[in-house]
Amino acid sequence: MVSVNPIRTAGMVAILLVSGCASLSNFAPGLGASSGRAELTEVGAPSGATAAPAPITEGGAPLPRQDYTRAGEKIAYQPQPNPYSGVQTPVPAEATAAFRAAQALLDAEQYRDARIAFRQMTRDYPTLSGPWVKLGEIADKREYPEKAEEAYRKAIEVNPDNINAYLALALHLRRKGSFAAAEQAYIDVLTLWKDCPPAHLNLAILYDLYLNRPELAQPHYEAYDFLTGGDNPEVENWLVEVRRRTGIETSFIDQPPELPEPTPATPVAAEQGVAPEPSDKG
């Protein structure tokens, strides 16, 4: 186990708890019936850019990568869209209303009634995966870990693009000490969507705080910092600290190309074979 400052530990665990589980704002776009898993495509680099596959960490998770033109200029990064927010079959208004009502019960900590309401949704709308995520959340709150994991995995089965279900499953597995399984769940998220900031951050914390693998944590701290524009000073401090431990200063994300040295200019006279002007002296 990594020896860390307890304040830092508390901050990390707090971020782990913010796993991005489905809220109502996430519910409607990505829970409709889908004819199949969304096809993911890399954003094409502009003309004249250096193109290369996304790097893969030692742990097996893809990373974003800063691209450059052949002249060595940075290309504005275009993150992949969240496949869970893609265009799918619209969610019926009745389903949205039912979800809101069930969520209100959950917010009021009426867990039994909320469970009944979300369970009814799984029967009325079997192509929606969000209610299964919520059933997993309720089972976690009521300390039924087996039922929670079953519900999260069912959500993924119903909609393999449900990023929130993977994140909730990973958090559940981390909480019960199944660190290898939690690692795999985060890798599954990033394989599906390599530009998912919470997956990078929570995987970094898992490696750093629970598995004592700072060299694996560093690329994912960098990925989170890169994707969020460095807007979290706390994470930036963690990145500085983990670099101090690994001794790795080279970025995993931003690796500028080596440009050729400029050729020294040749004097015009020598280049054209012109004899030097005679001197006035002597």
Secondary structure, 3 states (H helix, E strand, C coil): CCCCCHHHHHHHHHHHHCCCCCCHHHHHHHCCCCCCCCCCCCCCCCCCECCCCCCECCCCCECCCCCEECCCCECCCCCCCCHHHCCCCCCCHHHHHHHHHHHHHHHCCCHHHHHHHHHHHHHHCCCCCHHHHHHHHHHHHCCCHHHHHHHHHHHHHHCCCCHHHHHHHHHHHHHCCCHHHHHHHHHHHHHHCCCCHHHHHHHHHHHHHHCCCHHHHHHHHHHHHHHCCCCCHHHHHHHHHHHHHHCCCCCCCCCCCCCCCCCCCCCHHHHHCCCCCCCCCC
